[in-house]
Amino acid sequence: MHVRFPFLSKNKASSPRVPLAIAHDYLTQRGGAERVVLALHRAFPEAPIYTTLYNPETTYPEFKDATIIVSPLNKFSIFRKNHRLALPLLPIFSQLMRVKADKTIVSSTGWAHGFMFDAKSLIYCHSPARWLYLSNQYLGQESGKVVRISLKILRPWLATWDHRAVRRAGKYLANSTEIKERIHRVYNKNVPVVFPPYSIGIGKESQEIDGLDDFLADSDYFLVVSRLLPYKNVEVAVKAFAQTGKKLLVVGSGPDKDRLEAFAGPNTRFASDISDANMRYAYAHSLGLIAISYEDFGLTPLEAGAFGKPTIALRAGGYLDTIREGVNGIFIDEARPEQLIQAVEVVESQTWHAELIKEHVESFSEDRFITEIKQHLEKI
């Protein structure tokens, strides 16, 4: 792993110009956007990754073999541990990120498109800034008053900064139909869609999760894979399974964890910061996945589907792209315990064909994603 702070160096040549670079907002968590960056890193291993914050302890370990160029904010552990605290500062530090490359693939959830690019850029947009245009959903009810008040005061300035960054940036791609429509609403841009890949490493070794051997041994549990944030609706799943007594495994971390554990039934277990080998085991031995948050792209049903497992999903957002009803899952119309309980009964009573599920998710493979990215890269 090579981590550089070129902005603090007196050596002007500390970051030489390269043919291709990758840029991402911050690498401080394990989510779908970070998996996209991993896929790009695997495809272009020589490309340095520019990012404002990097915390190797809380993001995917595979980044440790990458060259990562960070902003001065990374010197402060408080921001590496909670990037939301840095929201008021990120526009300034984003503009300090000068990317020295002939072409840059930019994975953006709201900041990286505002980096300063020496030449051409391809913006892969996971969403126009949620903290700006969907702030209540993004921050949740548990966020501190300081962040909320700061965001309210700074919103007009942040919106101006964001729109200027979009005008300055290069070609845009959307990661789903939902995001294509949101980009049009927010920026008045019509952009093509390139679906992100699932990349859970099918065929690689799986490993039991420490401390959960007995709980998972009978393969009779449902699975939730999510960051533990208020808007993710994990609470709905925990409450529903507390009523039914059926087994539920919740995989994820976040500020909502303690609250969720407090009212979870004895039939629910939590696991966080597990390896991909653990994750493969969790998917492979489950009865199915529960994915009932409003997502811009429904990635986890593809990961579950790679193991032939069906998904119960909210009929909204990105799941409309990744769920083919009756083939790899079913929908509920509202994230309510009673609807989820009924859906679980349907999934358990229905015959699911693992090969058909796997065939459906193959159209979202990493090879397909990289091929499409390369095609767009050649055109800029």
C-alpha positions as CSV (number, residue, x, y, z in Angstrom):
1,M,0.0,0.0,0.0
2,H,1.3,3.5,-0.9
3,V,-0.5,6.5,0.6
4,R,0.6,9.9,-0.5
5,F,-0.1,13.4,0.7
6,P,1.1,15.4,-2.4
7,F,-0.5,18.6,-1.1
8,L,1.8,18.7,1.9
9,S,4.9,18.0,-0.1
10,K,7.4,20.6,-1.2
11,N,8.4,18.4,-4.1
12,K,6.2,19.6,-7.1
13,A,6.9,16.3,-8.9
14,S,5.7,14.1,-6.0
15,S,2.7,12.9,-8.0
16,P,3.8,12.5,-11.7
17,R,1.2,12.6,-14.5
18,V,-0.1,9.2,-15.4
19,P,-2.1,7.9,-18.3
20,L,-5.1,6.9,-16.2
21,A,-6.3,7.5,-12.6
22,I,-9.3,6.6,-10.5
23,A,-11.0,9.0,-8.2
24,H,-13.6,8.4,-5.4
25,D,-15.1,10.6,-2.7
26,Y,-13.7,8.7,0.4
27,L,-12.6,5.2,1.2
28,T,-13.8,4.8,4.8
29,Q,-16.6,2.2,4.5
30,R,-17.6,-1.0,2.9
31,G,-20.5,-0.4,0.5
32,G,-21.5,-0.8,-3.1
33,A,-19.7,2.3,-4.3
34,E,-16.5,1.1,-2.8
35,R,-17.0,-2.3,-4.5
36,V,-17.2,-0.4,-7.8
37,V,-13.8,1.3,-7.1
38,L,-12.4,-2.2,-6.3
39,A,-13.6,-3.5,-9.7
40,L,-11.9,-0.5,-11.3
41,H,-8.7,-1.1,-9.4
42,R,-8.7,-4.8,-10.5
43,A,-9.2,-3.7,-14.1
44,F,-6.6,-0.9,-13.9
45,P,-4.2,-1.9,-11.1
46,E,-1.5,0.7,-12.1
47,A,-3.9,3.6,-11.9
48,P,-3.5,5.6,-8.6
49,I,-6.7,6.2,-6.6
50,Y,-7.4,9.8,-5.5
51,T,-9.7,10.2,-2.5
52,T,-10.2,12.7,0.3
53,L,-10.2,10.2,3.1
54,Y,-8.8,6.7,3.5
55,N,-9.2,4.4,6.5
56,P,-7.8,0.9,5.8
57,E,-9.4,-0.4,8.9
58,T,-13.0,0.3,7.8
59,T,-13.0,-0.2,4.1
60,Y,-12.1,-3.2,2.0
61,P,-8.7,-4.7,2.6
62,E,-8.0,-5.2,-1.1
63,F,-7.2,-1.5,-1.3
64,K,-4.0,-2.1,0.6
65,D,-2.2,-3.0,-2.6
66,A,-3.2,0.2,-4.4
67,T,-1.4,3.6,-4.7
68,I,-3.8,5.9,-2.8
69,I,-3.4,9.7,-2.9
70,V,-5.3,11.5,-0.1
71,S,-6.2,15.0,0.9
72,P,-4.8,16.8,4.0
73,L,-8.1,15.9,5.8
74,N,-6.8,12.4,6.1
75,K,-4.4,13.5,8.8
76,F,-7.4,13.9,11.2
77,S,-8.7,10.5,12.5
78,I,-12.0,12.1,13.5
79,F,-12.8,12.6,9.8
80,R,-11.6,9.1,8.8
81,K,-13.9,7.6,11.4
82,N,-16.9,9.7,10.5
83,H,-16.8,11.4,7.1
84,R,-20.1,13.2,7.8
85,L,-18.4,15.5,10.2
86,A,-16.3,16.7,7.3
87,L,-19.3,17.7,5.1
88,P,-18.8,21.5,5.5
89,L,-15.1,21.1,4.6
90,L,-15.2,18.7,1.7
91,P,-15.9,21.2,-1.1
92,I,-12.7,23.0,-0.2
93,F,-10.6,19.9,0.2
94,S,-12.1,18.3,-2.9
95,Q,-10.8,21.2,-5.0
96,L,-7.3,20.6,-3.5
97,M,-7.4,17.2,-5.1
98,R,-5.6,17.8,-8.4
99,V,-5.6,14.6,-10.4
100,K,-2.6,14.4,-12.7
101,A,-3.8,12.0,-15.4
102,D,-4.6,12.0,-19.1
103,K,-7.9,10.4,-18.3
104,T,-9.7,9.8,-14.9
105,I,-12.5,7.5,-14.1
106,V,-14.4,9.2,-11.3
107,S,-16.7,7.3,-8.9
108,S,-18.8,10.0,-7.3
109,T,-21.5,10.1,-4.6
110,G,-21.2,13.8,-4.3
111,W,-17.6,15.0,-4.0
112,A,-15.2,13.4,-6.4
113,H,-16.7,15.1,-9.5
114,G,-15.4,18.3,-7.9
115,F,-11.8,17.2,-7.9
116,M,-9.5,19.2,-10.2
117,F,-8.7,17.2,-13.3
118,D,-5.7,18.0,-15.5
119,A,-7.4,16.5,-18.5
120,K,-10.4,14.3,-19.4
121,S,-12.8,12.7,-16.9
122,L,-15.5,10.1,-17.0
123,I,-17.9,10.6,-14.1
124,Y,-19.6,7.4,-12.9
125,C,-22.4,8.9,-10.7
126,H,-23.8,6.8,-7.9
127,S,-26.1,9.8,-7.1
128,P,-26.2,13.5,-7.1
129,A,-25.1,14.5,-3.6
130,R,-27.5,12.8,-1.2
131,W,-26.3,15.1,1.6
132,L,-27.5,18.1,-0.5
133,Y,-30.6,16.9,-2.3
134,L,-31.8,14.1,0.0
135,S,-30.3,15.4,3.3
136,N,-33.0,14.1,5.7
137,Q,-32.8,10.6,4.3
138,Y,-29.0,10.7,4.1
139,L,-28.3,12.0,7.6
140,G,-31.2,10.2,9.4
141,Q,-32.6,11.2,12.7
142,E,-29.6,10.3,14.7
143,S,-27.1,12.8,13.2
144,G,-25.7,15.5,15.4
145,K,-27.1,19.0,15.5
146,V,-23.8,20.5,14.5
147,V,-23.8,18.6,11.1
148,R,-27.5,19.4,10.5
149,I,-27.2,23.1,11.3
150,S,-24.0,23.5,9.4
151,L,-25.6,21.8,6.3
152,K,-28.7,24.0,6.5
153,I,-26.5,27.2,6.7
154,L,-24.2,26.1,3.9
155,R,-26.7,24.5,1.6
156,P,-27.0,27.4,-0.9
157,W,-23.2,27.7,-1.2
158,L,-22.8,23.9,-1.4
159,A,-25.5,23.8,-4.2
160,T,-23.6,26.4,-6.1
161,W,-20.3,24.6,-5.7
162,D,-22.0,21.3,-6.8
163,H,-23.5,22.7,-10.0
164,R,-20.2,24.4,-10.9
165,A,-18.3,21.1,-10.4
166,V,-20.8,19.3,-12.7
167,R,-20.3,21.9,-15.4
168,R,-16.6,21.6,-15.1
169,A,-16.5,17.8,-15.1
170,G,-16.5,15.5,-18.1
171,K,-18.8,12.9,-19.5
172,Y,-21.5,11.5,-17.1
173,L,-22.8,8.0,-16.6
174,A,-25.6,6.9,-14.2
175,N,-25.4,3.7,-12.2
176,S,-29.2,2.9,-12.5
177,T,-32.4,4.1,-14.1
178,E,-33.3,5.8,-10.8
179,I,-30.0,7.8,-10.9
180,K,-30.4,8.6,-14.6
181,E,-33.8,10.3,-13.7
182,R,-32.3,12.0,-10.6
183,I,-29.4,13.4,-12.6
184,H,-31.9,14.8,-15.1
185,R,-34.0,16.4,-12.4
186,V,-31.1,17.9,-10.5
187,Y,-28.7,18.8,-13.4
188,N,-30.9,18.7,-16.5
189,K,-28.5,16.2,-18.1
190,N,-29.5,13.1,-20.1
191,V,-26.9,10.5,-19.5
192,P,-26.4,6.8,-20.4
193,V,-26.8,4.0,-17.7
194,V,-24.0,1.5,-16.9
195,F,-25.1,-0.9,-14.2
196,P,-22.4,-1.6,-11.5
197,P,-21.2,-5.1,-11.1
198,Y,-21.6,-7.6,-8.3
199,S,-18.2,-8.9,-7.2
200,I,-18.5,-11.1,-4.3
201,G,-16.0,-13.6,-5.7
202,I,-18.1,-16.6,-6.7
203,G,-16.2,-19.8,-6.7
204,K,-13.7,-18.6,-4.1
205,E,-13.3,-20.1,-0.7
206,S,-16.0,-19.4,1.9
207,Q,-15.5,-19.3,5.7
208,E,-17.8,-19.7,8.7
209,I,-18.4,-16.5,10.8
210,D,-16.7,-16.7,14.2
211,G,-19.2,-17.1,17.0
212,L,-22.1,-17.9,14.7
213,D,-21.4,-21.5,13.7
214,D,-24.3,-23.0,15.6
215,F,-26.7,-20.3,14.5
216,L,-26.0,-20.7,10.8
217,A,-25.4,-24.4,10.7
218,D,-28.9,-25.4,9.6
219,S,-29.1,-22.9,6.8
220,D,-32.5,-21.8,8.0
221,Y,-32.0,-18.1,8.3
222,F,-32.8,-15.0,6.2
223,L,-30.1,-12.4,5.6
224,V,-30.0,-8.6,5.7
225,V,-26.8,-6.9,4.3
226,S,-26.8,-3.2,4.9
227,R,-25.2,-0.3,6.6
228,L,-27.0,0.2,9.9
229,L,-28.5,3.7,9.3
230,P,-32.0,4.8,10.1
231,Y,-33.2,5.1,6.5
232,K,-32.1,1.6,5.6
233,N,-35.2,0.1,7.2
234,V,-33.3,-2.7,9.0
235,E,-35.5,-1.9,12.0
236,V,-38.5,-3.2,10.0
237,A,-36.8,-6.5,9.4
238,V,-35.7,-6.9,13.0
239,K,-39.2,-6.1,14.3
240,A,-40.8,-8.5,11.8
241,F,-38.6,-11.4,12.8
242,A,-39.0,-10.7,16.5
243,Q,-42.7,-11.4,15.9
244,T,-42.3,-14.6,13.9
245,G,-39.4,-16.2,15.7
246,K,-37.7,-17.1,12.4
247,K,-33.9,-16.6,12.3
248,L,-32.4,-13.4,10.9
249,L,-28.7,-12.6,10.3
250,V,-27.9,-8.9,10.0
251,V,-24.6,-8.1,8.4
252,G,-23.4,-4.5,8.6
253,S,-22.1,-1.8,10.8
254,G,-23.2,1.8,11.5
255,P,-24.5,4.2,14.2
256,D,-27.9,2.4,14.5
257,K,-26.4,-0.9,15.6
258,D,-26.8,-0.5,19.4
259,R,-30.4,0.6,19.0
260,L,-31.3,-2.3,16.7
261,E,-29.6,-4.8,19.0
262,A,-31.6,-3.4,22.0
263,F,-35.0,-4.6,20.6
264,A,-33.9,-7.5,18.5
265,G,-35.3,-10.9,19.4
266,P,-33.2,-13.9,20.5
267,N,-33.6,-15.3,17.0
268,T,-31.6,-12.4,15.4
269,R,-27.8,-12.1,15.2
270,F,-25.6,-9.3,14.1
271,A,-22.2,-9.5,12.3
272,S,-20.0,-6.6,11.2
273,D,-16.6,-6.1,9.5
274,I,-16.6,-9.6,8.1
275,S,-14.5,-10.8,5.2
276,D,-15.7,-11.6,1.7
277,A,-15.1,-15.3,2.5
278,N,-17.5,-14.9,5.5
279,M,-19.9,-13.1,3.2
280,R,-19.9,-15.9,0.7
281,Y,-20.7,-18.3,3.5
282,A,-23.6,-16.1,4.7
283,Y,-25.2,-15.9,1.3
284,A,-24.7,-19.5,0.3
285,H,-26.3,-20.9,3.5
286,S,-29.2,-18.5,3.7
287,L,-32.9,-19.0,2.7
288,G,-32.8,-15.6,1.0
289,L,-32.1,-11.9,1.3
290,I,-34.2,-9.1,2.6
291,A,-33.5,-5.7,0.9
292,I,-36.2,-3.2,1.9
293,S,-34.4,0.1,2.0
294,Y,-34.8,2.7,-0.8
295,E,-31.6,2.1,-2.8
296,D,-30.3,3.9,-5.9
297,F,-29.1,0.6,-7.2
298,G,-30.0,-2.8,-5.8
299,L,-26.6,-4.5,-5.6
300,T,-27.1,-7.0,-2.8
301,P,-29.9,-9.0,-4.7
302,L,-27.2,-9.7,-7.3
303,E,-24.8,-11.0,-4.8
304,A,-27.5,-13.2,-3.3
305,G,-28.5,-14.3,-6.7
306,A,-25.0,-15.4,-7.6
307,F,-25.5,-18.1,-5.0
308,G,-29.0,-18.9,-6.3
309,K,-30.8,-17.2,-3.5
310,P,-34.0,-15.1,-3.9
311,T,-34.6,-11.6,-2.5
312,I,-37.5,-9.9,-0.9
313,A,-37.1,-6.2,-2.0
314,L,-38.9,-2.9,-1.8
315,R,-40.7,-2.1,-5.0
316,A,-38.8,1.1,-5.6
317,G,-35.5,2.6,-6.7
318,G,-32.7,0.5,-8.0
319,Y,-34.3,-2.8,-7.1
320,L,-36.6,-2.3,-10.1
321,D,-33.4,-2.8,-12.3
322,T,-32.1,-5.8,-10.5
323,I,-35.1,-7.8,-9.4
324,R,-37.1,-9.8,-12.0
325,E,-40.2,-10.7,-10.0
326,G,-40.8,-14.4,-9.7
327,V,-37.3,-15.2,-11.1
328,N,-34.9,-13.9,-8.5
329,G,-37.2,-12.4,-6.0
330,I,-40.5,-10.8,-5.0
331,F,-41.5,-7.2,-4.0
332,I,-43.3,-5.6,-1.1
333,D,-44.9,-2.2,-1.7
334,E,-44.1,-0.7,1.7
335,A,-41.4,-1.4,4.3
336,R,-43.7,-2.5,7.1
337,P,-43.3,-5.6,9.3
338,E,-46.7,-7.1,8.4
339,Q,-45.9,-7.0,4.6
340,L,-42.4,-8.5,5.2
341,I,-43.9,-11.3,7.3
342,Q,-46.2,-12.2,4.5
343,A,-43.4,-12.0,1.9
344,V,-41.2,-14.4,4.0
345,E,-44.1,-16.9,4.0
346,V,-44.4,-16.6,0.2
347,V,-40.6,-17.1,-0.3
348,E,-40.6,-20.2,1.9
349,S,-43.6,-21.8,0.1
350,Q,-42.4,-21.1,-3.4
351,T,-40.0,-23.2,-5.4
352,W,-37.0,-21.2,-6.6
353,H,-34.7,-22.3,-9.4
354,A,-31.1,-21.5,-8.6
355,E,-29.9,-21.8,-12.1
356,L,-32.5,-19.3,-13.4
357,I,-31.5,-16.9,-10.7
358,K,-27.8,-17.2,-11.5
359,E,-28.5,-16.7,-15.2
360,H,-30.3,-13.5,-14.5
361,V,-27.5,-11.9,-12.4
362,E,-24.8,-12.9,-14.9
363,S,-26.0,-9.9,-17.0
364,F,-24.6,-7.7,-14.2
365,S,-21.1,-9.3,-14.1
366,E,-17.8,-7.4,-13.5
367,D,-16.5,-8.3,-17.0
368,R,-19.6,-6.7,-18.6
369,F,-19.1,-3.5,-16.4
370,I,-15.5,-3.1,-17.3
371,T,-16.1,-3.6,-21.0
372,E,-18.7,-0.8,-21.0
373,I,-16.5,1.5,-18.9
374,K,-13.6,0.9,-21.4
375,Q,-16.0,1.7,-24.3
376,H,-17.0,5.0,-22.8
377,L,-13.4,5.8,-21.8
378,E,-12.3,5.4,-25.4
379,K,-14.9,8.0,-26.5
380,I,-13.7,10.9,-24.3
